[in-house]
Amino acid sequence: MKTFALGMCALGLFSGSALADPFASTIKGDLVSLKGKRTSHFDDAPLADAKYFAVYFSASWCGPCKAFTPQLVKWYSETKPKHPEFELILVSKDYDENSMDAYMAADKMPWPALKYSKIPRAKNILALAGPGIPCLVFLDADGKVLSDSYQGQTYVGPNKVMADMSKTLGAGQVPESEATPPAAATTATSPTSSSGVGVSGSKVAPTSPQGSNFDQFFKKKNP
């Protein structure tokens, strides 16, 4: 079966594709969730019956991510109890596990995350990421992309994906203030780069910071 190539969603080549295995099997045993201020093992057994997943690529150093995450927390907290067939997974772009845990704790993220040590080897999941963050990707159980923060090389932002998830799950419309993207793009910078990353609602493709490509980032971190 066809698998994603790195950066495929950013290049607009994901349409109609699916992961080589059901999405639940690609994350089985590799999830953690927040317990107090630290993450620990997450029981993923119920996810075997899930029909929909979302993958959220984000980081604490990313200003646009920090602006969007509270909206996603609010949406998830209202939607998840009504839709046990859905789960959202954080894939961190932070520079270490402590930073990821601190980010999840500070924003009170109620969803599980891919264990930080597992990220470098999660090639199929990393292939879903666009060139900038925040990047939200909505999938069915087979890993087929249903909605993406990127349309081709154009960054449409995670609010669009959140609205699509609401429609698919029957959770109603996202409030206009949250679903409508800003008129202009803004940027955020990483601690090691002066280049910008795309912000939710950008009208043009974002400029990626050095290391925003997940595969390259972890190769540099773990040569």
Protein Blocks (a to p, Z undefined) as FASTA:
>chain_A
ZZddehklmnopmgopacfbdfklmmgopaccdehjaccdddfklmmmpcbdcdddddfk
lmklmmmmmmmmmmmmmmmmmmmmbccddddfbfbfklmmmmmmmnopabdcddfklmmm
mmmlmmmpcfbdcddddddfkopafbdfbehjbcebjklmmmmmmmmnonopadfklmpc
cfbdcddddfkbcbdcddehiabdcdddehkamklmmmmmmZZ
